[in-house]
Amino acid sequence: MIIELIKRAGKIANHVWLFFLDLIFPIECLGCGRDGAWLCEECFKKINLKVKPYCLACKRENGFGEFCAECQADYYLTGVWIASLYDDKLISQAIKNLKYHFVSSLADVLGNLLIIFTDNLIKQTGVLSQNLKAGVAWHDFNKARNAPLAVLNFKAGLIMPVPLSRKRLRWRGFNQAEILARIFSKKYSLEINLRDLIRVKHKKAQAKLDEAHRLENIKDCFAWQGGNLNNRNIILIDDVVTTGATLNECAKILKANGAGEVWGLVVAKG
């Protein structure tokens, strides 16, 4: 009982601290400094949300960001959907302020980017969005025969955020991927699972490592504590992807527990 009370007190203190941060630091556009929004309408429009999809491993362009046939054997992920690029100054500022300055309200801006990107992704298939509510009728299939199953049967997909370790969650006070996943799932009325994919090891931050060390650092960091996924398609949400090591390690666990396609959906490519 005492431990639970301490945990609750800690969570309340984090929320109070975040509230006062929002009061102390005025909300102004990261691009032009205009008051009232983290990204004003004019600056928001400057962000490139038409990143050409490509295989994250070999960098060859393709239709939907899937791993190409030659590279797929090395990955559990089906592919990664990338909304924007970390090289964009507005994107990098927004993500840094969210993760390291604890401006949690910036998740609304980044979540909106994911939604706009996904709307465009769905339109790309040629399938009307209203058809997605109950899957795709056979006569529509020809329009989208090259589209991933996770898009064709979008409404049956399961949303999951990449989990944080308990240590990093205590430090930050929130999991930015979870906030983005909540925003995304609410917009499309998708089922979200926040409890069963867990991080069981705390390691060095991936951003501080090169590619070879990222793979070793993230190995065996995740576990699944739910039931069989029965071939459900999963969309894993995170803020940034670099090599895809973290997303792929999550996908490894999900595949071992019956997942169908597993896609990463991220705000930016770092």
C-alpha positions, 0 to 999 in steps of 0.5 A: 500500500505504501509503495502504491501511494509513493508511486501515485504521489510521484505521478501527481508531482510529474503532472504538476511539474509539467503543468507549471512548465507550460505556464512558465514557458510561453507557447510560441511558434518554433518557426517564426516566434508568433504567440499562441501555437507551437507551430503556426499554420504558415510554418506547419505548411512548410514541413515536408510530409511527402517523404518518398517511401523506401526500404530502410535497409538498402534505401531503394525507393518503393511503393509503401516503405516496405523492406525489399525482398532482398532485405526482408530476410534480416527484419521482422518488421514489414516496413516503416512509414516515415512522416517527415525528416529530422533534418527539418529544423522545425521537426527536430526542434519540436521533438527535442522540446517534447523529449528533453524539455518535457513540453508534452503539449507538442505531442499534439502537433506531432500527432497531427503530422502522423494523421496527415501523413496517414491520410495521404497514405490511405489516399495513395492506395486508391481505396476510399477511406469509408471502405476501410471501416469494414475492410475492402470490397473485392471490386476495390482490390484492383485499385490497391493490389500493391498496398500493404494488408495493414492499410487495406484492412486498416480499421482492424489493425492494433496500435502500440507505442514503443515502450520506455524503460521504467527508469526513463519513464520516471525521468521524463514523466511520460512516454512520448510514443504513448501520447502519439499513439493515443492521439493517432488511435483516437483519430481513427477509432483504432484499438490500442494496446498500452500494457502488453508490450513492455521494456524489460531492460534499461540501456543506453539511449540509442541516439548516442550509439552507432549502427552496430552498437544500436543492434547489440544495445537493444537486443532482448530489451522487450517482452510480451505479456499478452495472449496470442495476437492471432495474425493481427496487423500491428502499427508500432508508433515512435517519434524517430527512427534511425536504423530501425533497430528498436522497432525491429526488436519490438517486431521480433517479440510481436511476431513470436506471439502471432502478429501478422504484418508489423509496421513502424510509423514514426514522425521523423527519420533521423 
